[in-house]
Amino acid sequence: MMYSNSKVLGRSHIGDYVTLSANAYVINEDIPDNCMVFGQSPNLIIKKRVHGSD
């Protein structure tokens, strides 16, 4: 999911179930599955989503 004004440029690979916050800017980065991304390259904040036990 990409929120407003988020961008993915260059040779980037975005994993499954990733959320890019508003104004996130990803360039030439690999983002793993199940993460939330904040900020701008090269100073991205990548937080792994933690799911409760089912």
C-alpha positions as CSV (number, residue, x, y, z in Angstrom):
1,M,0.0,0.0,0.0
2,M,1.3,3.4,-0.9
3,Y,0.0,6.5,0.8
4,S,-0.1,10.0,-0.6
5,N,3.1,11.3,-2.2
6,S,5.1,8.2,-1.6
7,K,7.6,7.2,-4.4
8,V,9.6,4.2,-5.5
9,L,12.4,4.9,-8.0
10,G,15.3,3.1,-9.5
11,R,16.2,-0.6,-8.9
12,S,14.0,-1.1,-5.9
13,H,12.4,-4.4,-4.9
14,I,9.3,-4.0,-2.6
15,G,8.3,-7.2,-0.7
16,D,4.8,-8.5,-0.1
17,Y,2.5,-6.7,2.5
18,V,4.6,-3.5,2.6
19,T,3.1,-0.1,3.6
20,L,4.9,3.0,2.4
21,S,3.9,5.9,4.6
22,A,2.9,9.3,3.2
23,N,5.9,11.1,1.7
24,A,8.1,8.0,1.9
25,Y,10.8,8.1,-0.8
26,V,12.5,4.8,-1.7
27,I,15.3,4.8,-4.3
28,N,17.5,1.8,-5.1
29,E,16.5,-0.1,-1.9
30,D,15.2,-3.6,-1.2
31,I,12.4,-3.7,1.3
32,P,11.6,-7.0,2.9
33,D,8.1,-8.5,3.3
34,N,5.7,-7.4,6.1
35,C,7.2,-4.0,6.8
36,M,6.2,-0.4,7.3
37,V,8.5,2.2,5.6
38,F,9.0,5.8,6.8
39,G,11.3,8.6,5.6
40,Q,13.5,9.0,2.6
41,S,16.4,7.1,1.1
42,P,19.2,6.7,2.3
43,N,17.7,7.3,5.8
44,L,14.7,5.0,5.7
45,I,13.1,3.7,8.8
46,I,11.9,0.2,8.1
47,K,9.8,-1.4,10.9
48,K,8.9,-5.1,10.7
49,R,5.3,-5.8,11.4
50,V,4.7,-8.1,14.3
51,H,1.6,-10.3,14.1
52,G,0.0,-11.8,17.2
53,S,-0.2,-15.5,17.6
54,D,-3.3,-17.0,15.9
